[in-house]
Amino acid sequence: MRLPILSLFLTAAALLGEIQAASAQPPNGYPWCSKNLRGGAISCRYTSWEQCHTRTGIGGICTRSPYYRLAPPHAPVPPRRRRPA
C-alpha cells in the first residue's frame, strides 16, 4: 500500500514542479483597449486599432489605453574625457 501512495506523491510532485508562471504583459505595454458596452472590463492587449476592432466585434468599442507609456528614448552617452596627467 505504501508503494502506490509514494509513487502517486512523487508523480504529483514532479508534475507540479514543471508548472512555470507565465510572464504577464504590463498594462502599459499595449496602446489600444477594448471595452464591452454591456458592462465588461477593459482589456488593453491590442497593438493597433484595426486589431482591436476586429477582435471586439459588435457590442464593444476601442479606445486608446490610458496606461500606455512609450519607453523613454536613450540619451547618447557622451565620451569620457581624460584628465591631463
C-alpha positions as CSV (number, residue, x, y, z in Angstrom):
1,M,0.0,0.0,0.0
2,R,2.9,2.4,0.7
3,L,4.4,2.0,-2.7
4,P,1.4,3.2,-4.8
5,I,0.9,6.1,-2.4
6,L,4.6,7.0,-2.6
7,S,4.6,6.7,-6.4
8,L,1.5,8.9,-6.7
9,F,3.0,11.5,-4.4
10,L,6.3,11.6,-6.4
11,T,4.4,11.8,-9.7
12,A,2.3,14.7,-8.5
13,A,5.4,16.5,-7.1
14,A,7.2,16.1,-10.5
15,L,4.2,17.4,-12.4
16,L,3.7,20.4,-10.1
17,G,7.4,21.2,-10.3
18,E,7.1,21.7,-14.0
19,I,4.5,24.4,-13.7
20,Q,6.0,27.8,-14.5
21,A,4.4,31.2,-14.0
22,A,3.7,33.0,-17.3
23,S,5.1,36.5,-17.5
24,A,2.3,38.9,-17.9
25,Q,2.4,41.9,-20.2
26,P,2.4,45.0,-18.2
27,P,-0.7,47.1,-18.6
28,N,1.3,49.9,-20.2
29,G,2.6,47.6,-22.9
30,Y,-0.3,48.0,-25.5
31,P,-1.7,51.2,-26.9
32,W,-5.3,50.1,-27.6
33,C,-8.0,48.8,-25.3
34,S,-11.4,47.3,-25.9
35,K,-14.5,47.7,-23.7
36,N,-17.6,45.7,-23.9
37,L,-20.6,48.1,-23.7
38,R,-22.6,45.5,-21.8
39,G,-20.6,46.0,-18.6
40,G,-17.4,44.1,-19.3
41,A,-13.9,45.0,-18.2
42,I,-11.4,47.0,-20.2
43,S,-8.9,44.8,-22.0
44,C,-5.7,46.5,-23.0
45,R,-3.9,44.0,-25.2
46,Y,-4.0,45.3,-28.8
47,T,-1.2,46.8,-30.8
48,S,-3.4,48.6,-33.4
49,W,-6.9,50.0,-33.7
50,E,-7.6,47.5,-36.5
51,Q,-6.6,44.6,-34.4
52,C,-8.8,45.8,-31.5
53,H,-11.8,46.5,-33.8
54,T,-11.5,43.1,-35.5
55,R,-11.4,41.2,-32.1
56,T,-14.0,43.4,-30.3
57,G,-16.8,42.9,-32.8
58,I,-20.3,44.2,-32.3
59,G,-21.1,45.5,-28.8
60,G,-17.7,46.9,-28.0
61,I,-15.6,49.9,-28.5
62,C,-11.8,50.5,-29.0
63,T,-10.1,53.4,-27.2
64,R,-6.5,54.5,-26.6
65,S,-5.1,52.9,-23.5
66,P,-4.8,55.3,-20.6
67,Y,-2.0,53.2,-19.2
68,Y,0.2,53.1,-22.4
69,R,3.6,54.7,-22.0
70,L,6.3,54.8,-24.6
71,A,9.8,53.8,-23.4
72,P,11.9,56.9,-22.8
73,P,14.5,57.4,-25.6
74,H,18.0,56.6,-24.6
75,A,20.2,59.6,-24.5
76,P,23.5,59.2,-26.1
77,V,26.3,58.8,-23.6
78,P,29.0,61.4,-24.1
79,P,32.5,60.1,-24.4
80,R,34.6,60.3,-21.3
81,R,37.3,62.9,-21.3
82,R,40.7,62.2,-20.0
83,R,42.1,64.4,-17.3
84,P,45.6,65.8,-18.1
85,A,48.2,64.0,-16.0
